[in-house]
Amino acid sequence: MLASKRLSPLIACAAIVVAVVAAVTGLTEPVLSPNPLDLTIGEYAALDRTGAAGLAMAALGIAAFAVVAGLRAVGAPVDALAERLMLAWGAGLVVLAVLPAALPATGTDLIAQTYRYLSVAVLAAVPAAGGLTVARFAEDERWRPTARPVEWLTLAGGFGLLALVYVMLPGQGMFVGLVEWSLLGAEVALVGVLAVRLARLTWARGAAHASRAALG
């Protein structure tokens, strides 16, 4: 339990950094499209041959698992449903990372369609989890500083989901790539807020206790 409590925040923060760097690197590759933001996350991942997309999504999946493990280790005020949603987000991203290798290389349309529907389901998980935790964080002294950032990022995710539904149905797919990437950015930020707070609670307080013990 102690190892999980101390290592989980570090793993989560490192995985988020790796994911962001990989995603930015992949989006700068001109081989996919003159403007990669015109592509949905599914289209980007299905067409990507650099490995950046798979690395980014796998790293985010690892970050989600580490955050949930850390939340459990410190007794954070997060209910079981919110944990399951976070785990579903992480598991879905890992599946999206390995899917191109599992499906036939010639089935590009199949991969793209599978990615499209699975990515929408995955993107709905984190805003729902955030909505379930905001009130609990506000009532807990340790987590109260994160309540407002989580609330704003949850609202951003909710509006992003509404925008995604609109552009996919009456909007006929216009700007769908930009909306999906913006929504994913808000979700990564929310997970990052949790990871940073976990790090502060475990490592900063651990250092304070060690200092007090050294001083007697």
PLY file of the C-alpha trace (Angstrom):
ply
format ascii 1.0
element vertex 216
property float x
property float y
property float z
element edge 215
property int vertex1
property int vertex2
end_header
0.00 0.00 0.00
2.83 2.40 0.86
4.56 1.72 -2.45
1.32 2.31 -4.34
0.69 5.51 -2.42
4.13 6.95 -3.18
4.71 5.65 -6.71
1.26 6.14 -8.23
1.46 9.97 -8.47
4.91 9.80 -10.06
3.81 7.20 -12.60
0.69 9.20 -13.43
2.54 12.50 -13.89
5.31 10.90 -15.97
2.78 9.08 -18.16
0.84 12.29 -18.81
4.04 14.10 -19.84
4.96 11.24 -22.19
1.45 11.28 -23.70
1.45 15.03 -24.30
4.91 14.98 -25.90
3.97 12.02 -28.12
0.68 13.61 -29.19
2.28 16.95 -30.04
5.07 15.20 -31.94
2.57 13.12 -33.88
0.34 16.06 -34.73
3.30 17.89 -36.30
3.83 15.04 -38.78
2.62 16.29 -42.20
2.16 12.76 -43.50
-1.32 12.39 -42.00
-2.99 15.56 -43.23
-2.11 19.17 -44.04
-3.93 19.94 -40.77
-4.08 16.96 -38.40
-6.79 18.71 -36.36
-9.12 18.04 -39.29
-8.87 14.36 -38.36
-10.83 12.78 -35.53
-8.85 10.96 -32.89
-9.93 7.69 -34.49
-8.86 8.76 -37.98
-5.57 10.07 -36.67
-4.83 6.83 -34.84
-5.90 4.64 -37.77
-3.68 6.50 -40.24
-0.71 7.12 -37.96
2.33 5.00 -38.78
4.80 6.80 -36.51
3.61 5.10 -33.34
2.97 8.45 -31.64
-0.80 7.92 -31.39
-0.49 4.49 -29.81
2.17 5.68 -27.38
0.12 8.71 -26.33
-3.06 6.72 -25.70
-1.27 3.88 -23.92
0.49 6.40 -21.68
-2.82 8.08 -20.84
-4.30 4.69 -20.01
-1.43 3.99 -17.63
-1.91 7.44 -16.08
-5.59 6.71 -15.44
-4.80 3.39 -13.75
-2.10 5.03 -11.63
-4.41 7.88 -10.58
-7.14 5.46 -9.49
-4.59 3.40 -7.54
-3.31 6.58 -5.88
-6.81 7.79 -5.02
-7.55 4.48 -3.34
-4.23 4.48 -1.47
-4.81 7.91 0.10
-8.50 7.33 0.80
-9.70 10.08 -1.53
-13.43 10.91 -1.45
-14.17 9.18 -4.76
-17.05 6.74 -5.06
-16.90 3.39 -6.83
-18.76 4.56 -9.94
-16.32 7.43 -10.53
-13.41 5.01 -10.14
-14.96 2.64 -12.65
-15.44 5.46 -15.12
-11.79 6.47 -14.77
-10.72 2.86 -15.23
-13.00 2.56 -18.27
-11.35 5.68 -19.75
-7.91 4.18 -19.20
-8.87 0.75 -20.52
-10.57 2.27 -23.56
-7.47 4.28 -24.41
-5.28 1.19 -24.13
-7.65 -0.66 -26.47
-7.51 2.24 -28.92
-3.71 2.09 -28.72
-3.47 -1.60 -29.66
-6.45 -1.86 -32.00
-4.65 -1.14 -35.30
-2.25 -4.03 -34.68
-5.13 -6.35 -33.82
-7.25 -5.57 -36.87
-6.28 -6.38 -40.47
-4.04 -3.76 -42.07
-6.29 -3.70 -45.13
-9.35 -2.89 -43.08
-8.67 0.82 -42.75
-12.37 1.71 -42.96
-13.21 -0.87 -40.30
-10.50 0.47 -38.01
-11.64 4.06 -38.53
-15.29 3.23 -37.82
-14.40 1.17 -34.75
-12.23 4.01 -33.48
-14.96 6.57 -34.12
-17.57 4.89 -31.93
-15.19 3.62 -29.27
-13.48 7.00 -28.93
-16.82 8.75 -28.39
-17.70 6.28 -25.63
-14.28 6.73 -24.03
-14.49 10.53 -24.16
-17.74 10.49 -22.19
-16.20 8.75 -19.15
-14.01 11.44 -17.57
-16.59 14.30 -17.53
-19.04 11.91 -15.87
-16.43 10.91 -13.28
-15.59 14.56 -12.65
-19.23 15.40 -12.08
-19.49 12.67 -9.45
-16.43 13.88 -7.51
-16.75 17.68 -7.44
-19.11 17.86 -4.45
-17.09 15.28 -2.51
-13.85 17.18 -3.12
-15.43 20.42 -1.94
-16.35 18.78 1.39
-12.90 17.27 2.00
-10.16 19.50 3.41
-7.37 17.66 1.61
-9.06 17.81 -1.79
-10.88 21.15 -1.53
-8.15 23.00 -3.54
-8.88 20.75 -6.53
-12.67 21.11 -6.39
-12.84 24.30 -8.47
-10.38 23.18 -11.20
-12.15 19.82 -11.45
-15.51 21.62 -11.65
-14.38 23.89 -14.50
-12.73 21.05 -16.42
-15.82 18.89 -15.94
-17.99 21.70 -17.33
-15.59 22.07 -20.26
-15.85 18.34 -20.86
-19.64 18.45 -20.70
-19.86 21.29 -23.20
-17.35 19.43 -25.35
-19.56 16.35 -25.38
-22.58 18.44 -26.37
-20.54 20.05 -29.14
-19.36 16.63 -30.29
-22.91 15.31 -30.51
-23.93 18.39 -32.49
-21.09 18.27 -35.01
-21.53 14.51 -35.53
-25.29 14.74 -36.18
-26.78 18.03 -37.48
-23.33 19.55 -37.99
-22.43 16.82 -40.52
-18.96 16.33 -39.07
-17.75 19.91 -39.47
-14.89 20.65 -37.02
-15.37 17.22 -35.40
-11.62 16.69 -35.19
-11.03 19.99 -33.42
-13.88 19.29 -30.99
-12.59 15.81 -30.15
-9.02 17.02 -29.57
-10.23 19.91 -27.41
-12.39 17.54 -25.36
-9.49 15.13 -24.89
-7.29 18.04 -23.81
-9.77 19.01 -21.09
-9.91 15.41 -19.87
-6.13 15.05 -19.77
-5.99 18.30 -17.79
-8.51 16.95 -15.29
-6.54 13.73 -14.80
-3.40 15.85 -14.50
-4.96 17.94 -11.72
-5.70 14.77 -9.77
-2.19 13.42 -10.34
-0.54 16.64 -9.17
-2.72 16.78 -6.06
-1.86 13.18 -5.28
1.83 14.02 -5.58
1.45 16.98 -3.22
-0.47 14.93 -0.66
1.97 12.03 -0.66
5.42 13.49 -1.28
5.09 17.00 0.19
3.43 15.78 3.36
5.82 12.84 3.57
8.76 15.26 3.46
7.13 17.42 6.17
6.65 14.40 8.43
10.27 13.35 7.85
11.48 16.82 8.76
9.46 16.89 11.96
10.72 13.43 12.87
14.34 14.51 12.29
13.79 17.50 14.56
12.33 15.30 17.24
0 1
1 2
2 3
3 4
4 5
5 6
6 7
7 8
8 9
9 10
10 11
11 12
12 13
13 14
14 15
15 16
16 17
17 18
18 19
19 20
20 21
21 22
22 23
23 24
24 25
25 26
26 27
27 28
28 29
29 30
30 31
31 32
32 33
33 34
34 35
35 36
36 37
37 38
38 39
39 40
40 41
41 42
42 43
43 44
44 45
45 46
46 47
47 48
48 49
49 50
50 51
51 52
52 53
53 54
54 55
55 56
56 57
57 58
58 59
59 60
60 61
61 62
62 63
63 64
64 65
65 66
66 67
67 68
68 69
69 70
70 71
71 72
72 73
73 74
74 75
75 76
76 77
77 78
78 79
79 80
80 81
81 82
82 83
83 84
84 85
85 86
86 87
87 88
88 89
89 90
90 91
91 92
92 93
93 94
94 95
95 96
96 97
97 98
98 99
99 100
100 101
101 102
102 103
103 104
104 105
105 106
106 107
107 108
108 109
109 110
110 111
111 112
112 113
113 114
114 115
115 116
116 117
117 118
118 119
119 120
120 121
121 122
122 123
123 124
124 125
125 126
126 127
127 128
128 129
129 130
130 131
131 132
132 133
133 134
134 135
135 136
136 137
137 138
138 139
139 140
140 141
141 142
142 143
143 144
144 145
145 146
146 147
147 148
148 149
149 150
150 151
151 152
152 153
153 154
154 155
155 156
156 157
157 158
158 159
159 160
160 161
161 162
162 163
163 164
164 165
165 166
166 167
167 168
168 169
169 170
170 171
171 172
172 173
173 174
174 175
175 176
176 177
177 178
178 179
179 180
180 181
181 182
182 183
183 184
184 185
185 186
186 187
187 188
188 189
189 190
190 191
191 192
192 193
193 194
194 195
195 196
196 197
197 198
198 199
199 200
200 201
201 202
202 203
203 204
204 205
205 206
206 207
207 208
208 209
209 210
210 211
211 212
212 213
213 214
214 215
